[in-house]
Amino acid sequence: MRILLSLLLCPVLAACDSVSDGAPDGAAQSATEVVQVPVLADAREASQEEPPATEGDGTEAARQTVGPPKLRVFEPWTGDLDGMVERRVIRVLTVYGLPRYFLDGPQERGVTYELFKQFEEFINQRLDKGHVKVHVVLIPVARDELIPGLIEGRGDIAAAGLTITPERDALVDFSDPLTKEVREVLVTGPAAPPIAAIEDLSGREIAVRASSSYRASLEALSRRFAEHGLAPIVIKDVSEALEDEDLLEMVSTGLLPWAVMDDYKARAWTRVFDTLVIRDDIVLRPAGRIGHAIRENSPLLRAALNEFVAAHREGTLAGNMLLNKYLRDFEWTKNAMAGEDFQRFEAVAHIFEKYGEQYGIDYLFVTAQGYQESRLRQETRSAAGALGIMQLLPSTAADPVVGIPDISDAEANIHAGVKYLDFLRDQNFSDPEVDRLNQTLFTLASYNAGPARVKQLRRMAAEDGYDPNRWFDNVEIIAAREIGRETVQYVANILKYYTAYHLVLNERAQRAQELEKIRQ
């Protein structure tokens, strides 16, 4: 779930399961069979190149566009545009997430997808080779894999709103800037304490992705603070799976007090998250530039990209229309840290901790799941008959693999839910090649979609060249393609709640340690 494309609503956009599978009856499972609809299959496993058809020959080929030659787009390859034209594939590395690039069933969607479909048209019109087309293929990867993947030849362009920093510019080349100068500013939400000046961030905790340019900006600010005798900023690295829009969403709901963000992105998202406050007076990077990254020594590709960028600047795309198109009817997170919700967390956290320790599952992940399922309300009842905090069916809880028939009180309900998660994990995702975090993520996905479905999605991911042992940016993409966005959003929301709980509890622990030092 999970940064706006650098073009979105900114000058650029304006510019531009069964018991046999280890699950007792009653688990949340999909009721339909999976029918695999390959996405980008024409580029990943296409037929051998055919000669271009001639007009008027009466054949079907004359009416069809010839697909790209047979190749695997995930195989490393380096070269310039002439080699891409010969291969008839240009690979664009991006980051999965709404509204940039996502799958709605088999359909690719998003601002980046639409933009690079236009780039595909632009390249083919420029080449004018008739039916033999060059295909632009989008490949979603983790954000911290964008530049390494580009250098290693796993893609030809990296398009994900990348700020052109000296560190990145030393590794790769960039297209001409996609926007006018952008600024990295502080964005606050309803949970933020008063901040009068940038110096008030001294000693404060700010959550950020380690791979982002924002982290370098925070480090630079901390050094300036130290030079003036001020406490450095406490930089908290969060999961690379959390995109800029995720952090803004968490700020808007009070899960986080603030975030550092490109000003144009924050302005775009204020149309969705109206509690955000953009602090134009608190600037961490005053004159940033954003571009598409390409490998060094690619002059032909760079020239083509620059020509395209110049023709797709201000006034060519309707930003408001795209925002409405991709952001409406989306299930945003709630504020798990607000008022009664956090009081419920405090009331039941010790129960989750007790059974999390008993079954070897991070209790904050399970608590976050409980919040996603019921907002930690034991009185919750679903139309399907699921009960309580963990929204289990009585038949699931009573099955011998769980063996807790009465789940009417909170402790029994949580115990049954955690025990069922343990069963799902041990029966389906305990492979030694899957790390503990991804075992948990696959188990959470199974709780929502059923273990048989998730195991099938992992097999399909391997067949399509993704890592079947990683959920984010890999199996989740196949899940979105095959069963829609529900399970993808389910796991993404749990990660956000988990992050918020983790940060708050860490902050409390640090505060307690400081108080203890004062008492001594």
C-alpha positions as a Python dict, from the first residue, in 0.01 Angstrom:
ca = {
    (1, 'M'): (0, 0, 0),
    (2, 'R'): (205, 261, -13),
    (3, 'I'): (488, 816, -306),
    (4, 'L'): (312, 1000, -571),
    (5, 'L'): (476, 988, -908),
    (6, 'S'): (676, 1300, -952),
    (7, 'L'): (418, 1413, -1202),
    (8, 'L'): (107, 1389, -991),
    (9, 'L'): (-74, 1718, -946),
    (10, 'C'): (240, 1920, -951),
    (11, 'P'): (388, 2125, -1229),
    (12, 'V'): (486, 1794, -1383),
    (13, 'L'): (142, 1643, -1381),
    (14, 'A'): (-9, 1961, -1479),
    (15, 'A'): (293, 1902, -1683),
    (16, 'C'): (277, 1618, -1777),
    (17, 'D'): (-885, -2244, 167),
    (18, 'S'): (-953, -2576, 295),
    (19, 'V'): (-853, -2809, 582),
    (20, 'S'): (-628, -2998, 344),
    (21, 'D'): (-430, -2677, 301),
    (22, 'G'): (-391, -2638, 671),
    (23, 'A'): (-693, -2416, 736),
    (24, 'P'): (-1003, -2521, 928),
    (25, 'D'): (-1343, -2435, 789),
    (26, 'G'): (-1452, -2086, 878),
    (27, 'A'): (-1131, -1907, 791),
    (28, 'A'): (-1165, -1606, 568),
    (29, 'Q'): (-1112, -1756, 223),
    (30, 'S'): (-1181, -1666, -134),
    (31, 'A'): (-1491, -1835, -277),
    (32, 'T'): (-1384, -1832, -640),
    (33, 'E'): (-1124, -2013, -842),
    (34, 'V'): (-818, -1821, -952),
    (35, 'V'): (-783, -1772, -1324),
    (36, 'Q'): (-435, -1651, -1408),
    (37, 'V'): (-436, -1355, -1641),
    (38, 'P'): (-74, -1274, -1719),
    (39, 'V'): (12, -907, -1690),
    (40, 'L'): (264, -788, -1946),
    (41, 'A'): (285, -1146, -2068),
    (42, 'D'): (341, -1025, -2422),
    (43, 'A'): (670, -875, -2307),
    (44, 'R'): (774, -1137, -2054),
    (45, 'E'): (707, -1450, -2256),
    (46, 'A'): (620, -1330, -2604),
    (47, 'S'): (638, -1526, -2926),
    (48, 'Q'): (937, -1496, -3155),
    (49, 'E'): (951, -1183, -3367),
    (50, 'E'): (750, -1202, -3684),
    (51, 'P'): (819, -1003, -3999),
    (52, 'P'): (603, -693, -4027),
    (53, 'A'): (282, -752, -4215),
    (54, 'T'): (212, -559, -4531),
    (55, 'E'): (-109, -371, -4579),
    (56, 'G'): (-365, -536, -4796),
    (57, 'D'): (-231, -889, -4772),
    (58, 'G'): (-562, -1006, -4625),
    (59, 'T'): (-407, -1177, -4325),
    (60, 'E'): (-489, -1130, -3959),
    (61, 'A'): (-127, -1031, -3905),
    (62, 'A'): (-185, -727, -4122),
    (63, 'R'): (-441, -606, -3872),
    (64, 'Q'): (-238, -676, -3558),
    (65, 'T'): (65, -517, -3397),
    (66, 'V'): (356, -758, -3384),
    (67, 'G'): (456, -830, -3023),
    (68, 'P'): (810, -802, -2885),
    (69, 'P'): (1059, -1084, -2929),
    (70, 'K'): (1074, -1364, -2675),
    (71, 'L'): (1277, -1258, -2373),
    (72, 'R'): (1261, -1231, -1995),
    (73, 'V'): (1237, -869, -1889),
    (74, 'F'): (1379, -958, -1549),
    (75, 'E'): (1707, -1082, -1696),
    (76, 'P'): (1989, -829, -1651),
    (77, 'W'): (2077, -633, -1965),
    (78, 'T'): (2257, -304, -2013),
    (79, 'G'): (2269, -84, -2318),
    (80, 'D'): (2134, 231, -2476),
    (81, 'L'): (1814, 305, -2665),
    (82, 'D'): (1936, 147, -2988),
    (83, 'G'): (1972, -187, -2809),
    (84, 'M'): (1629, -147, -2650),
    (85, 'V'): (1478, -83, -2993),
    (86, 'E'): (1646, -398, -3122),
    (87, 'R'): (1507, -592, -2823),
    (88, 'R'): (1179, -403, -2866),
    (89, 'V'): (1142, -354, -2490),
    (90, 'I'): (1210, -57, -2263),
    (91, 'R'): (1186, -155, -1896),
    (92, 'V'): (1073, 105, -1644),
    (93, 'L'): (1144, 38, -1277),
    (94, 'T'): (885, 197, -1051),
    (95, 'V'): (737, 149, -706),
    (96, 'Y'): (408, -31, -658),
    (97, 'G'): (131, 169, -498),
    (98, 'L'): (-171, 384, -564),
    (99, 'P'): (-187, 615, -748),
    (100, 'R'): (153, 570, -914),
    (101, 'Y'): (131, 213, -1041),
    (102, 'F'): (-98, -64, -925),
    (103, 'L'): (-302, -356, -1050),
    (104, 'D'): (-679, -368, -1032),
    (105, 'G'): (-725, -734, -1111),
    (106, 'P'): (-534, -794, -1436),
    (107, 'Q'): (-553, -428, -1540),
    (108, 'E'): (-248, -208, -1495),
    (109, 'R'): (-341, 136, -1371),
    (110, 'G'): (-187, 450, -1229),
    (111, 'V'): (-27, 778, -1323),
    (112, 'T'): (311, 625, -1407),
    (113, 'Y'): (144, 360, -1620),
    (114, 'E'): (-49, 620, -1819),
    (115, 'L'): (256, 842, -1858),
    (116, 'F'): (473, 564, -1995),
    (117, 'K'): (203, 441, -2227),
    (118, 'Q'): (232, 790, -2376),
    (119, 'F'): (609, 747, -2386),
    (120, 'E'): (559, 418, -2571),
    (121, 'E'): (348, 597, -2832),
    (122, 'F'): (606, 874, -2854),
    (123, 'I'): (894, 629, -2913),
    (124, 'N'): (703, 430, -3177),
    (125, 'Q'): (593, 742, -3364),
    (126, 'R'): (954, 859, -3360),
    (127, 'L'): (1078, 524, -3496),
    (128, 'D'): (794, 487, -3748),
    (129, 'K'): (845, 113, -3796),
    (130, 'G'): (485, 24, -3867),
    (131, 'H'): (359, -290, -3696),
    (132, 'V'): (690, -374, -3527),
    (133, 'K'): (652, -187, -3200),
    (134, 'V'): (877, -115, -2906),
    (135, 'H'): (696, -203, -2583),
    (136, 'V'): (739, -13, -2258),
    (137, 'V'): (710, -251, -1963),
    (138, 'L'): (667, -133, -1605),
    (139, 'I'): (844, -341, -1339),
    (140, 'P'): (758, -262, -975),
    (141, 'V'): (1041, -302, -726),
    (142, 'A'): (1114, -193, -370),
    (143, 'R'): (1216, 172, -349),
    (144, 'D'): (1564, 88, -223),
    (145, 'E'): (1611, -135, -530),
    (146, 'L'): (1540, 135, -791),
    (147, 'I'): (1894, 260, -846),
    (148, 'P'): (2074, -72, -779),
    (149, 'G'): (1833, -240, -1021),
    (150, 'L'): (1899, 25, -1283),
    (151, 'I'): (2276, -9, -1250),
    (152, 'E'): (2258, -390, -1259),
    (153, 'G'): (2051, -386, -1577),
    (154, 'R'): (1720, -504, -1432),
    (155, 'G'): (1556, -197, -1581),
    (156, 'D'): (1635, 85, -1821),
    (157, 'I'): (1457, 380, -1656),
    (158, 'A'): (1371, 440, -1289),
    (159, 'A'): (1055, 650, -1257),
    (160, 'A'): (936, 707, -902),
    (161, 'G'): (964, 1074, -818),
    (162, 'L'): (1338, 1057, -750),
    (163, 'T'): (1502, 1370, -616),
    (164, 'I'): (1830, 1440, -796),
    (165, 'T'): (2079, 1437, -510),
    (166, 'P'): (2461, 1449, -540),
    (167, 'E'): (2477, 1095, -404),
    (168, 'R'): (2240, 962, -670),
    (169, 'D'): (2389, 1174, -947),
    (170, 'A'): (2724, 1010, -880),
    (171, 'L'): (2573, 668, -953),
    (172, 'V'): (2331, 728, -1243),
    (173, 'D'): (2228, 993, -1494),
    (174, 'F'): (1897, 1177, -1490),
    (175, 'S'): (1661, 1321, -1745),
    (176, 'D'): (1599, 1692, -1747),
    (177, 'P'): (1405, 1791, -1435),
    (178, 'L'): (1037, 1706, -1448),
    (179, 'T'): (932, 1997, -1232),
    (180, 'K'): (1032, 2341, -1133),
    (181, 'E'): (1239, 2346, -817),
    (182, 'V'): (1070, 2161, -530),
    (183, 'R'): (1129, 2203, -159),
    (184, 'E'): (1138, 1946, 118),
    (185, 'V'): (922, 2082, 397),
    (186, 'L'): (773, 1972, 726),
    (187, 'V'): (413, 1850, 705),
    (188, 'T'): (221, 1828, 1031),
    (189, 'G'): (-105, 1670, 1139),
    (190, 'P'): (-346, 1677, 1432),
    (191, 'A'): (-102, 1499, 1665),
    (192, 'A'): (184, 1746, 1613),
    (193, 'P'): (301, 1962, 1904),
    (194, 'P'): (346, 2336, 1838),
    (195, 'I'): (647, 2414, 1617),
    (196, 'A'): (740, 2781, 1580),
    (197, 'A'): (1073, 2744, 1399),
    (198, 'I'): (1292, 2474, 1250),
    (199, 'E'): (1506, 2473, 1565),
    (200, 'D'): (1206, 2333, 1753),
    (201, 'L'): (1275, 2001, 1578),
    (202, 'S'): (1588, 1964, 1790),
    (203, 'G'): (1566, 1640, 1986),
    (204, 'R'): (1239, 1544, 1816),
    (205, 'E'): (1169, 1206, 1656),
    (206, 'I'): (1092, 1194, 1284),
    (207, 'A'): (1006, 876, 1091),
    (208, 'V'): (1156, 837, 744),
    (209, 'R'): (1264, 572, 492),
    (210, 'A'): (1639, 517, 494),
    (211, 'S'): (1653, 522, 112),
    (212, 'S'): (1478, 859, 77),
    (213, 'S'): (1640, 1195, 12),
    (214, 'Y'): (1454, 1317, 321),
    (215, 'R'): (1683, 1116, 543),
    (216, 'A'): (1992, 1289, 403),
    (217, 'S'): (1820, 1623, 461),
    (218, 'L'): (1744, 1532, 823),
    (219, 'E'): (2103, 1420, 878),
    (220, 'A'): (2229, 1750, 738),
    (221, 'L'): (1992, 1944, 964),
    (222, 'S'): (2108, 1742, 1265),
    (223, 'R'): (2468, 1832, 1188),
    (224, 'R'): (2373, 2200, 1176),
    (225, 'F'): (2198, 2162, 1511),
    (226, 'A'): (2509, 2002, 1661),
    (227, 'E'): (2726, 2291, 1537),
    (228, 'H'): (2502, 2528, 1734),
    (229, 'G'): (2488, 2314, 2047),
    (230, 'L'): (2138, 2178, 1985),
    (231, 'A'): (2029, 1815, 2024),
    (232, 'P'): (2016, 1623, 1697),
    (233, 'I'): (1694, 1499, 1544),
    (234, 'V'): (1606, 1142, 1642),
    (235, 'I'): (1574, 978, 1300),
    (236, 'K'): (1356, 666, 1303),
    (237, 'D'): (1391, 445, 996),
    (238, 'V'): (1065, 284, 890),
    (239, 'S'): (989, 3, 646),
    (240, 'E'): (1081, 64, 284),
    (241, 'A'): (731, -63, 206),
    (242, 'L'): (588, 262, 344),
    (243, 'E'): (566, 517, 66),
    (244, 'D'): (536, 894, 97),
    (245, 'E'): (158, 879, 72),
    (246, 'D'): (154, 618, 351),
    (247, 'L'): (347, 850, 580),
    (248, 'L'): (123, 1145, 490),
    (249, 'E'): (-182, 930, 556),
    (250, 'M'): (-41, 836, 897),
    (251, 'V'): (28, 1202, 973),
    (252, 'S'): (-322, 1303, 868),
    (253, 'T'): (-484, 1052, 1104),
    (254, 'G'): (-252, 1125, 1395),
    (255, 'L'): (-58, 800, 1375),
    (256, 'L'): (251, 1019, 1327),
    (257, 'P'): (289, 1384, 1428),
    (258, 'W'): (473, 1492, 1113),
    (259, 'A'): (678, 1394, 812),
    (260, 'V'): (926, 1554, 576),
    (261, 'M'): (790, 1571, 223),
    (262, 'D'): (833, 1735, -118),
    (263, 'D'): (600, 2033, -109),
    (264, 'Y'): (420, 1951, -433),
    (265, 'K'): (334, 1599, -315),
    (266, 'A'): (201, 1728, 14),
    (267, 'R'): (-17, 1983, -169),
    (268, 'A'): (-159, 1710, -391),
    (269, 'W'): (-249, 1493, -95),
    (270, 'T'): (-415, 1774, 103),
    (271, 'R'): (-705, 1726, -137),
    (272, 'V'): (-750, 1381, 17),
    (273, 'F'): (-613, 1431, 370),
    (274, 'D'): (-753, 1766, 474),
    (275, 'T'): (-595, 1764, 823),
    (276, 'L'): (-243, 1804, 682),
    (277, 'V'): (-68, 2136, 737),
    (278, 'I'): (219, 2222, 503),
    (279, 'R'): (481, 2425, 687),
    (280, 'D'): (631, 2627, 404),
    (281, 'D'): (831, 2814, 667),
    (282, 'I'): (1017, 2499, 780),
    (283, 'V'): (1230, 2397, 481),
    (284, 'L'): (1489, 2119, 494),
    (285, 'R'): (1595, 2122, 126),
    (286, 'P'): (1522, 2451, -51),
    (287, 'A'): (1576, 2375, -420),
    (288, 'G'): (1535, 2011, -514),
    (289, 'R'): (1493, 1873, -865),
    (290, 'I'): (1313, 1556, -970),
    (291, 'G'): (1389, 1342, -1272),
    (292, 'H'): (1380, 998, -1430),
    (293, 'A'): (1701, 804, -1363),
    (294, 'I'): (1888, 616, -1637),
    (295, 'R'): (2219, 433, -1651),
    (296, 'E'): (2531, 634, -1725),
    (297, 'N'): (2651, 635, -2086),
    (298, 'S'): (2299, 622, -2232),
    (299, 'P'): (2295, 937, -2447),
    (300, 'L'): (2032, 812, -2691),
    (301, 'L'): (1783, 720, -2418),
    (302, 'R'): (1852, 1044, -2234),
    (303, 'A'): (1788, 1250, -2549),
    (304, 'A'): (1458, 1070, -2614),
    (305, 'L'): (1346, 1109, -2253),
    (306, 'N'): (1434, 1478, -2253),
    (307, 'E'): (1241, 1533, -2574),
    (308, 'F'): (941, 1355, -2421),
    (309, 'V'): (967, 1546, -2092),
    (310, 'A'): (982, 1878, -2280),
    (311, 'A'): (662, 1790, -2465),
    (312, 'H'): (483, 1675, -2150),
    (313, 'R'): (536, 1965, -1920),
    (314, 'E'): (287, 2212, -1789),
    (315, 'G'): (-69, 2196, -1915),
    (316, 'T'): (-61, 1856, -2089),
    (317, 'L'): (-227, 1640, -1819),
    (318, 'A'): (-531, 1716, -1604),
    (319, 'G'): (-402, 1664, -1254),
    (320, 'N'): (-737, 1704, -1082),
    (321, 'M'): (-895, 1443, -1308),
    (322, 'L'): (-617, 1195, -1236),
    (323, 'L'): (-644, 1253, -863),
    (324, 'N'): (-1018, 1187, -870),
    (325, 'K'): (-968, 888, -1097),
    (326, 'Y'): (-715, 711, -876),
    (327, 'L'): (-795, 821, -521),
    (328, 'R'): (-1171, 800, -489),
    (329, 'D'): (-1333, 516, -297),
    (330, 'F'): (-1003, 412, -142),
    (331, 'E'): (-996, 256, 204),
    (332, 'W'): (-767, 483, 401),
    (333, 'T'): (-641, 394, 746),
    (334, 'K'): (-794, 518, 1068),
    (335, 'N'): (-617, 671, 1366),
    (336, 'A'): (-530, 377, 1587),
    (337, 'M'): (-362, 615, 1833),
    (338, 'A'): (-659, 845, 1892),
    (339, 'G'): (-862, 869, 2212),
    (340, 'E'): (-1079, 563, 2266),
    (341, 'D'): (-894, 357, 2006),
    (342, 'F'): (-564, 391, 2192),
    (343, 'Q'): (-737, 331, 2524),
    (344, 'R'): (-861, 0, 2384),
    (345, 'F'): (-506, -78, 2272),
    (346, 'E'): (-376, -16, 2622),
    (347, 'A'): (-653, -232, 2769),
    (348, 'V'): (-573, -539, 2558),
    (349, 'A'): (-203, -499, 2465),
    (350, 'H'): (-93, -721, 2756),
    (351, 'I'): (-318, -1001, 2626),
    (352, 'F'): (-168, -978, 2278),
    (353, 'E'): (180, -968, 2431),
    (354, 'K'): (108, -1279, 2642),
    (355, 'Y'): (-7, -1492, 2350),
    (356, 'G'): (234, -1338, 2100),
    (357, 'E'): (519, -1453, 2325),
    (358, 'Q'): (360, -1795, 2372),
    (359, 'Y'): (329, -1858, 1998),
    (360, 'G'): (636, -1668, 1878),
    (361, 'I'): (455, -1392, 1687),
    (362, 'D'): (533, -1021, 1719),
    (363, 'Y'): (245, -909, 1936),
    (364, 'L'): (233, -560, 1783),
    (365, 'F'): (165, -712, 1440),
    (366, 'V'): (-124, -913, 1583),
    (367, 'T'): (-254, -610, 1774),
    (368, 'A'): (-241, -410, 1451),
    (369, 'Q'): (-433, -690, 1282),
    (370, 'G'): (-693, -680, 1558),
    (371, 'Y'): (-732, -309, 1500),
    (372, 'Q'): (-773, -366, 1125),
    (373, 'E'): (-1033, -637, 1189),
    (374, 'S'): (-1245, -470, 1458),
    (375, 'R'): (-1074, -154, 1588),
    (376, 'L'): (-1010, -373, 1893),
    (377, 'R'): (-1380, -388, 1977),
    (378, 'Q'): (-1481, -723, 2127),
    (379, 'E'): (-1848, -647, 2061),
    (380, 'T'): (-1793, -647, 1684),
    (381, 'R'): (-2002, -898, 1488),
    (382, 'S'): (-1981, -941, 1111),
    (383, 'A'): (-2265, -1029, 877),
    (384, 'A'): (-2090, -1364, 817),
    (385, 'G'): (-2094, -1442, 1190),
    (386, 'A'): (-1732, -1361, 1276),
    (387, 'L'): (-1691, -1254, 1638),
    (388, 'G'): (-1486, -1018, 1846),
    (389, 'I'): (-1153, -846, 1820),
    (390, 'M'): (-998, -1103, 1588),
    (391, 'Q'): (-1318, -1158, 1384),
    (392, 'L'): (-1304, -1537, 1399),
    (393, 'L'): (-1592, -1764, 1310),
    (394, 'P'): (-1694, -1982, 1604),
    (395, 'S'): (-1643, -2287, 1383),
    (396, 'T'): (-1279, -2185, 1322),
    (397, 'A'): (-1217, -2133, 1694),
    (398, 'A'): (-1381, -2466, 1779),
    (399, 'D'): (-1181, -2663, 1520),
    (400, 'P'): (-928, -2898, 1687),
    (401, 'V'): (-636, -2699, 1543),
    (402, 'V'): (-747, -2405, 1760),
    (403, 'G'): (-964, -2576, 2021),
    (404, 'I'): (-1112, -2267, 2189),
    (405, 'P'): (-1487, -2301, 2137),
    (406, 'D'): (-1595, -2003, 2349),
    (407, 'I'): (-1452, -1679, 2206),
    (408, 'S'): (-1709, -1447, 2359),
    (409, 'D'): (-1461, -1270, 2588),
    (410, 'A'): (-1162, -1065, 2472),
    (411, 'E'): (-884, -1287, 2610),
    (412, 'A'): (-1023, -1608, 2460),
    (413, 'N'): (-1088, -1430, 2131),
    (414, 'I'): (-732, -1298, 2111),
    (415, 'H'): (-589, -1634, 2221),
    (416, 'A'): (-785, -1813, 1947),
    (417, 'G'): (-680, -1559, 1684),
    (418, 'V'): (-310, -1579, 1771),
    (419, 'K'): (-321, -1959, 1793),
    (420, 'Y'): (-488, -1975, 1451),
    (421, 'L'): (-221, -1745, 1305),
    (422, 'D'): (46, -1973, 1451),
    (423, 'F'): (-122, -2272, 1289),
    (424, 'L'): (-144, -2097, 950),
    (425, 'R'): (221, -1997, 966),
    (426, 'D'): (357, -2333, 1077),
    (427, 'Q'): (149, -2531, 828),
    (428, 'N'): (204, -2308, 526),
    (429, 'F'): (486, -2056, 559),
    (430, 'S'): (757, -2200, 782),
    (431, 'D'): (1000, -2254, 492),
    (432, 'P'): (1354, -2175, 611),
    (433, 'E'): (1411, -1957, 302),
    (434, 'V'): (1130, -1721, 414),
    (435, 'D'): (1245, -1477, 681),
    (436, 'R'): (1041, -1420, 996),
    (437, 'L'): (890, -1092, 878),
    (438, 'N'): (763, -1239, 552),
    (439, 'Q'): (632, -1548, 731),
    (440, 'T'): (421, -1305, 933),
    (441, 'L'): (310, -1107, 626),
    (442, 'F'): (209, -1422, 436),
    (443, 'T'): (21, -1543, 742),
    (444, 'L'): (-167, -1214, 772),
    (445, 'A'): (-256, -1232, 402),
    (446, 'S'): (-380, -1589, 455),
    (447, 'Y'): (-601, -1478, 744),
    (448, 'N'): (-775, -1254, 492),
    (449, 'A'): (-762, -1454, 168),
    (450, 'G'): (-702, -1813, 281),
    (451, 'P'): (-374, -2010, 286),
    (452, 'A'): (-444, -2207, -31),
    (453, 'R'): (-484, -1885, -225),
    (454, 'V'): (-166, -1730, -85),
    (455, 'K'): (37, -2045, -157),
    (456, 'Q'): (-93, -2034, -514),
    (457, 'L'): (0, -1666, -542),
    (458, 'R'): (354, -1748, -430),
    (459, 'R'): (383, -2013, -703),
    (460, 'M'): (256, -1767, -962),
    (461, 'A'): (499, -1503, -840),
    (462, 'A'): (791, -1742, -895),
    (463, 'E'): (663, -1824, -1244),
    (464, 'D'): (646, -1453, -1328),
    (465, 'G'): (998, -1380, -1208),
    (466, 'Y'): (912, -1228, -870),
    (467, 'D'): (1053, -1343, -537),
    (468, 'P'): (799, -1589, -392),
    (469, 'N'): (951, -1545, -45),
    (470, 'R'): (875, -1173, -15),
    (471, 'W'): (532, -1018, 17),
    (472, 'F'): (590, -649, -51),
    (473, 'D'): (675, -556, -410),
    (474, 'N'): (660, -924, -509),
    (475, 'V'): (375, -1159, -411),
    (476, 'E'): (148, -863, -330),
    (477, 'I'): (166, -761, -697),
    (478, 'I'): (37, -1101, -804),
    (479, 'A'): (-230, -1079, -533),
    (480, 'A'): (-350, -748, -671),
    (481, 'R'): (-363, -895, -1020),
    (482, 'E'): (-543, -1216, -928),
    (483, 'I'): (-778, -1125, -645),
    (484, 'G'): (-792, -745, -644),
    (485, 'R'): (-673, -493, -389),
    (486, 'E'): (-853, -611, -72),
    (487, 'T'): (-579, -839, 63),
    (488, 'V'): (-303, -603, -52),
    (489, 'Q'): (-467, -316, 135),
    (490, 'Y'): (-537, -539, 436),
    (491, 'V'): (-168, -619, 484),
    (492, 'A'): (-59, -263, 405),
    (493, 'N'): (-293, -115, 666),
    (494, 'I'): (-167, -359, 929),
    (495, 'L'): (191, -250, 856),
    (496, 'K'): (93, 115, 912),
    (497, 'Y'): (-76, 40, 1244),
    (498, 'Y'): (219, -176, 1348),
    (499, 'T'): (461, 106, 1265),
    (500, 'A'): (258, 356, 1470),
    (501, 'Y'): (236, 124, 1773),
    (502, 'H'): (607, 46, 1750),
    (503, 'L'): (714, 412, 1732),
    (504, 'V'): (490, 521, 2017),
    (505, 'L'): (601, 241, 2248),
    (506, 'N'): (967, 303, 2167),
    (507, 'E'): (924, 670, 2243),
    (508, 'R'): (758, 585, 2576),
    (509, 'A'): (1041, 351, 2667),
    (510, 'Q'): (1304, 612, 2585),
    (511, 'R'): (1115, 873, 2787),
    (512, 'A'): (1097, 634, 3083),
    (513, 'Q'): (1473, 575, 3061),
    (514, 'E'): (1540, 950, 3063),
    (515, 'L'): (1314, 999, 3365),
    (516, 'E'): (1491, 717, 3544),
    (517, 'K'): (1826, 886, 3480),
    (518, 'I'): (1690, 1211, 3626),
    (519, 'R'): (1565, 1033, 3936),
    (520, 'Q'): (1907, 878, 3989),
}
